[in-house]
Amino acid sequence: MFLIPVGVNPPVRILMGPGPSDIHPRVLSAMARPTVGHLDPYYLRIMDEMQSMLRQVFRTENELTFAVSGTGSAGQEATVMNLVEPGDAMVVGVNGVFGGRLADMARRAGAEVTCVERPWGEVFAPEDLKDALANVKPKVVALVMAETSTGAWQPIEEISQLVHDAGAMLLVDTVTALGGIPVEVDRWNIDAVYSGTQKCLSCPPGLAPVSFSARAVQTIMNRKTKVHSWYLDASLLASYWGDDRVYHHTAPINMTYALHEALRLVLEEGLEECFARHRLNHEALAAGLGALGLHFTAQQGHRLPQLNAVRVPDGIDEAKLRRRLLDEFGIEIGGGLGDFKGKVWRIGLMGFAARPNNVLLLLGALEQLLAAEGHSFDHGAAVAAANERWREG
């Protein structure tokens, strides 16, 4: 006799980790709308509108801007696989987990990869890349704008100028950046960019926004070899997302509804207002964490407002405290990855989660749990420090 499993009834969580983030109720509602066919006239209109909104959020006029059917890692792989052919030289900046993943994907695509490294939590200055650009003469240079493993915010504009002066194309990871901090694809002359839906766009994981410059498209269309992945081949996807609507694959219809609504929410709020909200709530959280004696891992002046990586105090079992946060308060935060495993907490203030009530709840919970573990601080100081920052405006 077969047993029928219990129905899906997940617990209600407050998602303040490195992703996914809390989903806006309007996005969840959009996902529940009736499914239509992937070539239905209604769905084609939704695709067009979503592309237009993606261009606004990426701040680009790039024609080839769309959402890859897959998570952010699929967007990462799509940009790498389409730009790189076997034997191509590629320079990758590695200062955390996701720079290392870029390098791994490039090697799998057959690229000759040169890694330029910085300590975790630090960012790259243009001079850090000069030697590699001169010696390697790469086809592509890849950087992570918002390194989720460290909370570091990588400046792009000056490095972009250096990369293009060297004749290379620039590929940028904006998975944790898009919707939380400015991403200026056209102004910074980015050739290929990818993101994910589950971070500052507050949409479930499942789509990966990407955009390719005219130069990148020309490179893709003039490849000597076929892209190793049929599914991620942008030359084929361009025909589906373009005017011809040539069938390529069955798109995730209801996820497209979700991203469409998520982008509407961002644009209704206004990009600058959205960035300011993330910044203010980050500063309130940072003030509270400072009152608890917690220190950031990212380089001063280059800290992401939407991903706050802090060092675990000596003597505190980081996994135990995270589990108590989840069990007793319903709050999810993340642990460290790679070199930071067991040493860091990663606290997300992304999209719909970047709200004062979440900040206050987390700080109050941390005060209670850290005090129970014997950590020394002025009780009540964390919440008071956050409130003072909001009072200042």
C-alpha positions as CSV (number, residue, x, y, z in Angstrom):
1,M,0.0,0.0,0.0
2,F,1.3,3.4,-1.0
3,L,1.2,6.3,1.5
4,I,0.2,9.7,0.3
5,P,2.7,12.3,1.5
6,V,1.5,15.2,3.6
7,G,0.7,18.2,1.5
8,V,3.2,21.1,1.1
9,N,2.9,23.4,4.1
10,P,6.2,25.2,4.6
11,P,6.9,27.2,7.8
12,V,6.8,31.0,7.6
13,R,10.3,32.3,7.7
14,I,11.9,35.7,7.6
15,L,14.6,35.3,5.0
16,M,17.6,37.4,6.0
17,G,20.3,35.2,4.6
18,P,22.3,35.5,1.4
19,G,19.3,34.4,-0.7
20,P,16.6,33.7,-1.4
21,S,15.1,36.8,0.1
22,D,11.6,37.4,1.3
23,I,9.1,37.3,-1.6
24,H,6.7,40.2,-1.9
25,P,3.0,39.1,-1.6
26,R,2.3,40.6,-5.0
27,V,4.9,38.4,-6.6
28,L,3.6,35.2,-4.9
29,S,0.1,36.2,-6.1
30,A,1.4,36.7,-9.7
31,M,2.8,33.2,-9.7
32,A,-0.6,31.7,-9.0
33,R,-2.2,33.2,-12.2
34,P,-3.4,30.8,-14.9
35,T,-0.7,29.2,-17.0
36,V,-0.8,29.9,-20.7
37,G,1.3,28.5,-23.5
38,H,4.9,29.8,-24.1
39,L,3.9,31.1,-27.5
40,D,0.5,32.4,-26.4
41,P,0.0,36.1,-27.5
42,Y,-0.6,37.0,-23.9
43,Y,2.7,35.4,-22.8
44,L,4.6,37.1,-25.6
45,R,3.3,40.5,-24.4
46,I,4.5,39.6,-20.9
47,M,7.9,38.7,-22.3
48,D,8.2,42.0,-24.1
49,E,7.2,44.0,-21.0
50,M,9.6,42.1,-18.9
51,Q,12.4,42.8,-21.3
52,S,11.6,46.5,-21.3
53,M,11.7,46.6,-17.5
54,L,14.9,44.6,-17.3
55,R,16.6,47.2,-19.6
56,Q,15.4,49.9,-17.2
57,V,16.8,48.1,-14.1
58,F,20.0,47.2,-15.8
59,R,20.1,50.8,-17.2
60,T,20.8,49.6,-20.8
61,E,19.5,49.9,-24.3
62,N,20.9,46.4,-25.2
63,E,18.6,44.6,-27.5
64,L,19.7,41.2,-26.3
65,T,18.4,41.5,-22.7
66,F,16.3,38.6,-21.4
67,A,15.9,36.1,-18.6
68,V,17.6,32.7,-18.9
69,S,15.4,29.9,-17.8
70,G,17.5,28.8,-14.8
71,T,18.9,30.2,-11.6
72,G,21.7,32.9,-11.3
73,S,24.3,30.2,-11.9
74,A,22.7,29.5,-15.3
75,G,23.1,33.2,-16.2
76,Q,26.7,33.0,-15.1
77,E,27.3,30.0,-17.3
78,A,25.4,31.5,-20.2
79,T,27.5,34.6,-20.4
80,V,30.8,32.7,-20.0
81,M,29.9,29.9,-22.5
82,N,28.7,32.3,-25.1
83,L,31.7,34.7,-25.0
84,V,34.5,32.2,-24.6
85,E,35.8,29.7,-27.1
86,P,38.4,27.0,-26.5
87,G,41.9,28.6,-26.2
88,D,40.6,32.1,-25.5
89,A,42.5,34.0,-22.8
90,M,40.4,35.2,-19.9
91,V,41.2,37.1,-16.7
92,V,39.1,36.6,-13.7
93,G,39.2,38.6,-10.4
94,V,38.9,36.2,-7.5
95,N,38.3,37.6,-4.0
96,G,35.6,35.2,-2.9
97,V,33.6,32.1,-3.7
98,F,31.8,33.4,-6.8
99,G,34.9,34.8,-8.5
100,G,36.3,31.3,-8.1
101,R,33.2,29.8,-9.7
102,L,33.6,32.2,-12.7
103,A,37.1,30.9,-13.2
104,D,35.9,27.3,-13.0
105,M,33.2,27.8,-15.5
106,A,35.6,29.5,-17.9
107,R,38.0,26.6,-17.7
108,R,35.2,24.2,-18.5
109,A,34.4,26.3,-21.6
110,G,38.0,25.8,-22.7
111,A,39.4,29.2,-21.8
112,E,43.0,29.8,-20.7
113,V,42.2,31.4,-17.4
114,T,44.5,33.8,-15.4
115,C,43.2,34.5,-11.9
116,V,44.1,37.8,-10.3
117,E,43.5,37.4,-6.5
118,R,42.8,39.7,-3.6
119,P,42.2,38.7,0.0
120,W,38.6,37.8,0.8
121,G,36.7,41.0,1.8
122,E,38.9,43.3,-0.3
123,V,38.1,44.7,-3.8
124,F,40.2,45.3,-6.9
125,A,41.7,48.6,-8.0
126,P,42.5,49.2,-11.7
127,E,46.3,48.8,-10.9
128,D,45.6,45.3,-9.6
129,L,44.7,44.2,-13.2
130,K,47.2,46.1,-15.3
131,D,49.9,43.4,-15.4
132,A,47.5,40.7,-16.3
133,L,45.9,42.8,-19.1
134,A,49.4,43.6,-20.5
135,N,50.8,40.1,-20.3
136,V,47.8,37.9,-21.1
137,K,45.9,40.2,-23.6
138,P,42.6,38.6,-22.7
139,K,39.5,38.4,-24.7
140,V,37.3,38.7,-21.6
141,V,37.8,40.0,-18.1
142,A,35.3,38.9,-15.5
143,L,34.5,40.5,-12.1
144,V,31.9,39.9,-9.3
145,M,30.3,43.3,-8.5
146,A,28.6,42.1,-5.3
147,E,30.6,39.2,-3.7
148,T,28.0,37.3,-1.7
149,S,30.5,35.3,0.2
150,T,32.2,38.4,1.7
151,G,29.8,41.4,1.4
152,A,32.3,43.3,-0.7
153,W,31.1,45.9,-3.3
154,Q,33.4,46.0,-6.3
155,P,33.7,49.4,-8.2
156,I,33.3,48.8,-11.9
157,E,33.7,52.0,-13.9
158,E,37.4,52.7,-13.8
159,I,38.3,49.0,-14.3
160,S,35.9,48.9,-17.3
161,Q,37.8,51.7,-18.9
162,L,41.1,49.9,-18.4
163,V,39.7,46.6,-19.7
164,H,38.4,48.2,-22.9
165,D,41.6,50.2,-23.5
166,A,43.3,46.8,-23.5
167,G,40.8,45.6,-26.2
168,A,39.0,43.1,-23.9
169,M,35.3,42.7,-23.1
170,L,34.0,43.0,-19.6
171,L,31.7,40.4,-18.0
172,V,30.1,41.3,-14.6
173,D,28.3,39.2,-12.0
174,T,25.4,41.3,-10.6
175,V,23.5,38.5,-8.9
176,T,23.4,40.2,-5.5
177,A,23.7,43.7,-6.9
178,L,20.7,44.1,-9.2
179,G,17.9,46.1,-7.5
180,G,19.9,46.8,-4.4
181,I,22.7,49.1,-5.7
182,P,23.2,50.9,-9.0
183,V,24.1,48.8,-12.0
184,E,24.9,50.9,-15.0
185,V,25.5,48.6,-17.9
186,D,25.6,51.2,-20.7
187,R,27.4,54.0,-18.7
188,W,30.1,51.5,-17.5
189,N,30.4,49.9,-20.9
190,I,29.7,46.3,-19.6
191,D,29.7,43.8,-22.4
192,A,27.9,40.9,-20.6
193,V,26.1,40.9,-17.3
194,Y,24.0,38.4,-15.4
195,S,21.9,38.4,-12.3
196,G,19.4,36.3,-10.4
197,T,15.8,36.7,-9.4
198,Q,16.1,35.6,-5.7
199,K,18.1,38.4,-4.2
200,C,17.2,42.1,-4.3
201,L,14.4,41.5,-6.8
202,S,12.6,39.5,-4.1
203,C,11.4,36.9,-6.6
204,P,11.8,33.1,-6.2
205,P,14.9,31.5,-7.7
206,G,14.4,30.2,-11.2
207,L,15.3,32.9,-13.7
208,A,18.6,34.7,-14.5
209,P,18.4,38.2,-16.1
210,V,21.2,38.7,-18.6
211,S,22.2,41.4,-21.1
212,F,24.7,41.5,-23.9
213,S,26.2,44.5,-25.6
214,A,26.3,44.9,-29.4
215,R,30.0,44.0,-29.3
216,A,29.2,40.8,-27.3
217,V,26.4,39.9,-29.7
218,Q,28.7,40.3,-32.7
219,T,31.3,38.1,-30.9
220,I,28.6,35.4,-30.3
221,M,27.3,35.4,-33.8
222,N,30.8,35.1,-35.3
223,R,32.1,32.3,-33.2
224,K,34.3,29.7,-34.9
225,T,32.8,26.9,-32.7
226,K,29.4,26.2,-31.4
227,V,28.5,27.1,-27.9
228,H,29.0,24.0,-25.8
229,S,25.6,24.3,-24.3
230,W,22.7,24.1,-26.7
231,Y,20.3,25.2,-23.9
232,L,22.3,28.4,-23.1
233,D,23.3,29.3,-26.7
234,A,22.4,33.0,-26.9
235,S,22.3,32.9,-30.7
236,L,19.4,30.5,-30.5
237,L,17.7,32.2,-27.5
238,A,17.9,35.5,-29.4
239,S,15.5,34.2,-31.9
240,Y,13.0,33.2,-29.2
241,W,13.3,36.5,-27.3
242,G,13.4,38.6,-30.5
243,D,10.7,39.4,-33.0
244,D,10.8,36.0,-34.7
245,R,9.7,34.1,-31.6
246,V,11.3,30.9,-32.9
247,Y,10.6,28.1,-30.5
248,H,13.6,27.1,-28.4
249,H,12.3,25.7,-25.1
250,T,9.2,25.7,-23.0
251,A,9.8,28.7,-20.8
252,P,8.8,28.7,-17.1
253,I,5.6,30.7,-17.6
254,N,4.6,31.4,-14.0
255,M,8.1,32.3,-13.0
256,T,8.0,34.9,-15.8
257,Y,4.8,36.3,-14.2
258,A,6.7,36.5,-10.9
259,L,9.7,38.4,-12.4
260,H,7.4,40.7,-14.3
261,E,5.6,41.7,-11.1
262,A,8.9,41.9,-9.1
263,L,10.3,44.4,-11.7
264,R,7.1,46.4,-11.6
265,L,7.5,46.7,-7.9
266,V,11.1,48.0,-8.2
267,L,10.1,50.5,-10.9
268,E,7.0,51.7,-9.0
269,E,9.2,52.4,-6.0
270,G,11.8,54.1,-8.2
271,L,15.4,52.8,-8.6
272,E,17.0,55.7,-6.6
273,E,14.4,55.3,-3.8
274,C,15.0,51.5,-3.8
275,F,18.8,52.0,-3.4
276,A,18.2,54.6,-0.7
277,R,16.0,52.2,1.3
278,H,18.6,49.5,1.1
279,R,21.3,51.9,2.2
280,L,19.4,53.4,5.2
281,N,18.3,50.0,6.6
282,H,21.8,48.7,6.2
283,E,23.2,51.7,8.1
284,A,20.7,51.1,10.9
285,L,21.6,47.4,11.0
286,A,25.3,48.2,10.9
287,A,24.9,50.6,13.9
288,G,23.1,47.9,15.8
289,L,25.7,45.2,15.0
290,G,28.5,47.6,16.0
291,A,26.8,48.0,19.4
292,L,26.9,44.3,19.7
293,G,30.7,44.3,19.0
294,L,30.3,42.6,15.6
295,H,32.8,43.6,12.9
296,F,32.3,43.5,9.1
297,T,34.5,41.4,6.9
298,A,34.4,43.7,3.8
299,Q,36.9,46.4,3.2
300,Q,35.9,49.8,4.7
301,G,34.2,51.9,2.1
302,H,33.2,48.9,0.0
303,R,30.5,47.2,2.0
304,L,27.3,46.1,0.3
305,P,24.2,47.5,1.9
306,Q,22.2,44.4,1.0
307,L,24.6,41.7,2.2
308,N,26.2,42.2,5.6
309,A,29.0,39.8,6.4
310,V,30.2,40.0,10.0
311,R,32.7,38.0,12.0
312,V,31.4,35.6,14.6
313,P,32.6,36.7,18.1
314,D,35.2,34.5,19.8
315,G,33.6,31.6,21.8
316,I,30.3,31.7,20.0
317,D,29.1,28.5,18.1
318,E,27.9,30.2,14.9
319,A,25.9,27.3,13.6
320,K,24.2,26.8,17.0
321,L,23.2,30.5,17.2
322,R,21.9,30.5,13.6
323,R,19.8,27.4,14.4
324,R,18.3,29.1,17.4
325,L,17.5,32.2,15.3
326,L,15.6,29.9,13.0
327,D,13.9,27.8,15.6
328,E,12.9,30.4,18.1
329,F,12.4,33.5,15.9
330,G,11.8,32.2,12.4
331,I,14.8,34.2,11.1
332,E,17.2,32.7,8.6
333,I,20.7,34.2,8.2
334,G,23.6,32.5,6.4
335,G,26.9,31.0,7.5
336,G,30.2,31.5,5.9
337,L,31.5,29.9,2.7
338,G,34.9,28.7,1.7
339,D,37.6,30.5,3.7
340,F,34.9,32.1,5.9
341,K,33.2,28.8,6.8
342,G,32.4,28.8,10.6
343,K,33.8,32.3,11.0
344,V,31.2,34.6,9.5
345,W,27.5,35.3,9.5
346,R,25.9,36.7,6.3
347,I,22.9,38.8,6.9
348,G,20.8,39.8,3.9
349,L,18.7,43.0,3.6
350,M,17.6,42.3,0.1
351,G,14.5,43.6,-1.6
352,F,11.3,43.1,0.4
353,A,13.4,42.0,3.4
354,A,15.1,45.4,3.7
355,R,12.6,46.8,6.1
356,P,13.0,48.3,9.6
357,N,10.8,45.7,11.3
358,N,13.2,43.0,10.1
359,V,16.2,44.9,11.3
360,L,14.7,45.5,14.8
361,L,13.5,41.8,15.1
362,L,17.0,40.5,14.2
363,L,18.8,42.9,16.5
364,G,16.5,42.1,19.4
365,A,16.9,38.3,18.8
366,L,20.7,38.6,18.6
367,E,20.8,40.5,21.8
368,Q,18.9,37.8,23.6
369,L,20.8,34.9,22.1
370,L,24.3,36.4,22.4
371,A,23.6,37.3,26.0
372,A,22.7,33.7,26.7
373,E,26.0,32.7,25.2
374,G,27.9,35.0,27.6
375,H,28.8,37.6,25.0
376,S,29.4,41.0,26.6
377,F,27.7,44.2,25.3
378,D,25.4,46.9,26.6
379,H,21.9,45.4,26.7
380,G,19.4,47.3,24.6
381,A,22.2,49.2,22.8
382,A,21.8,47.5,19.4
383,V,18.1,48.4,19.0
384,A,18.8,51.9,20.3
385,A,21.6,52.4,17.9
386,A,19.5,51.4,14.9
387,N,16.6,53.6,16.0
388,E,19.0,56.5,16.3
389,R,20.2,56.0,12.7
390,W,16.6,56.1,11.4
391,R,15.9,59.2,13.5
392,E,18.7,61.0,11.8
393,G,17.0,60.1,8.4
